[in-house]
Amino acid sequence: MTFWQILQVLATGAGFTILVTAASMSAGLLIGLAAAMLSRIRWKPVQHLLVAFTFVFRGIPVLVLLFIVFFGLPSIGIRVPPFLSMVLTLGLISGAYLAEIFRGAMNSVNLDEILAAEAMGMTRAQGFLYIMLPQMFRFSIPGMINEFTSVLKYTPFAYTVGIPEIMKQAMSLTPMIMRGLEVYLAVGIIYFVIYKLCLMCFTALEKRYRIPGLSAD
């Protein structure tokens, strides 16, 4: 088997890797945005809950949480499918980090703009939707790129719950051909290509929505 054929075999798992990454990042964005919006509520129980959420899910290792969801929850009668287990795990951890990124971005928006919008007749909800939210996402793009990179690097853990992504394919192929160095070198190449393509998309997005007057440095 040539190195090119090894790459082709491993590439069959790339679709699952991309799917897990995209689904987990989407879940993280929704969870992070919801947490960031709740942080605007000045009610102590909510604030304590959000602090606990970010503290727990930023501190717990990915593999530990994945095993709790996939292997632990069935002991109390809750069975979560492999794909959903991975998405839920990465979504919660990514959401905890993104919540802090979004919260910081919200604090960077000039509140005078919100006051001006309300003075012009906008409701508070409209001010948040049309002024706060677009600027928040612009400020958040660099942090979102970093978090996407982290999510992509965590996807190899999916093999532990049986998802046939790149690492699972590599672990099945290695005993068959006994050429581990080439197999895992090919794994690294495929991950780098996925990362590079996605980074190009995020960079284009950042340039498209960059705040005028701010340099890229």
N, C-alpha and C positions, 0 to 999 in steps of 0.2 A: 504494500500500500504506500503510495507516494504521499508527500506532505500535502499536496493539493487535495488529494482524496480525503485525507484526515480532516482538512478544513471543511470540505463539503459535508462530511458526516456530522461534524460538530455544529455546522451551520443549521442543521435541522432543529436544533434546540434554541436557536437564536430568536425564533418567533415567540416562544414561551418567555424567554428572558425579557424581550421588549414588552410583551403583554403584561407581565408581572410588574415591570418598572413603571409603565404608563398607568396601570390601574392603581398601584400603590401611591404614585405621586399625585394622582387625581384625588384619591381618598385623603392623602395628607393635606392637599390644598383646601379641601372642603372642611376638614377638621380644624386646620390652622386658622382659616378665615373665621369659622364659627367661634373659636376660642378668642381670637383677637377682637371680634365684635362684642362678645360677652365681657371682655375686659373693660369696655367703656361704661359698663353698669357699675355704679359706685355703691354696691351693696356687699357688705363684708362676707356673707356666706358664699356668694358667687366668686369673690376675689380669692377666698381661701380654697375653694374648689379648683379654680384655675391654677393657683400656685401648686397645689398637690398634683394636679394633672401633669403640668410641665416638669415638676421635680421627679415624679415617678417614671414617666415615659422617656425622659432624657437620661435617666440614670440606669434603667434596666437594659441589659444586653439583648440584642436582637434575637439571638438563638434561644435564650432563656424564655423570652416572651412567646416566641413561636412554639416552643415545646409546651408552654402553659396552655396556649390556645388549642393546639392540635392534639396533644397527648393528655393534657390535664383536664380540660373541660369535659371530655367524655365520661370521666369518673363521676360527674354530677349530672349526667344525662344530656349533656349538650355536645353534639357532634358537629364539627365545622369542617367542610371539605378542604382539601389541601390548598387549592388556589385561593379560596376565601381566607383561609388561615394566614397565608403569606401576605395577602393584601391588607388584612386587618392589622397584622403585626407591624408591617412597615408603615401603614397609614397612620397608626397611633403614634409611633415614634417620630415619623416625619412631621406629623401634625403638631407635636409638642415643640419641635424646633421652629417650624414655620409660624406658629402662633407668636413666638417672641420676635421673629423677623417682621411679621405684619404689625405687631404692636409698636415696635420701634419706628416702622415706616409711617404709621398713623400719627405718631407723636411728631414726626418731621413735617407734617402738613401744617401750614400756617392757618391758625384758627380764625384769623381775621377774614380769610376767604369764606369760611363757613358763615360767619356773622354777616358779611356783605351779602351772601346769597339769601340768608333769612330776611335781611332788610329789604331785598328786592321781591320778597313774597314767596320764596321757596320754603317748603316745610323742612323740618330737621331730617326726615327720611330722604327727601330729594337732595338735600345738601350732601348727605353721606354718599348717596348713590352716584351723583354726577360730579362731585368735587373731591370728596375725601377718597373714595374707592379708586378712581383712575390714578390719582397721584400716589396712593399707597402702593399700587401694583408697580408703578414706575420705579419707586424707591426700592421695592422688594426684589426686583429682577436679579441683581447680583447674588443676593442671599438664596434665592430660589435655585439659581444655577448650582451653587455649592451643595444645596440639599439634594438636588437631582443626582449629582455625582455620588453622594453618599448612598442614596437609595439603589442606584445601579450597582454599586460595590457590594451591597448586602444581598442582592438577588441570588448569588450562588448558594445561599442557605436553603433555597427552595428545594434542592435535591434531597434534603433530610426528610421532607414530607412527601416525596415521590413525584414531584413535578419534573417532567422530562426536559429541563432547560439545558443550557450548555454544559454545566458542570456534571449533571447526571449523565449526559451523553459521553463526556470524557471519562468518567469513572467506569462506565460500561465498556468503552473501547479499549482502555489501557490494558486490562488483563488479556484481551484477545490478541493484541499485536505486540505487547511487551515493549512499547516504545514511549514510555511516560514523558520523557523530555520533550519529544516532538508534539505529543498530544497536548500537554499543558502549555507549551509555547504557542500552539495554535489557539488554545482557549484565550490566552492573553491577547493575541492579535485580534480575535473576534470582538472581545470586550472593548479593546481600544478603538476599533472601527465604529462600534455602536456609540461609544462615548463621543468620538470626534464628530459623527454625524449629528447627534443630538446637541452637542455644544454649538455647532454651526447654526442650528435652528434657533437656539436660545440667544446667540449673539446677534442674529438678524432681528429677533424680537426686541432685544435691548436697544439696538440702533433705531428700530422703527418707533419705539415709544420713549426714547430718551428725552428727558426734560430739556427743552431748549435753553441754551446758555450754560449748561453744566458740561464740563469736559469729561472724557471717558476715563481719565486718570483717577 
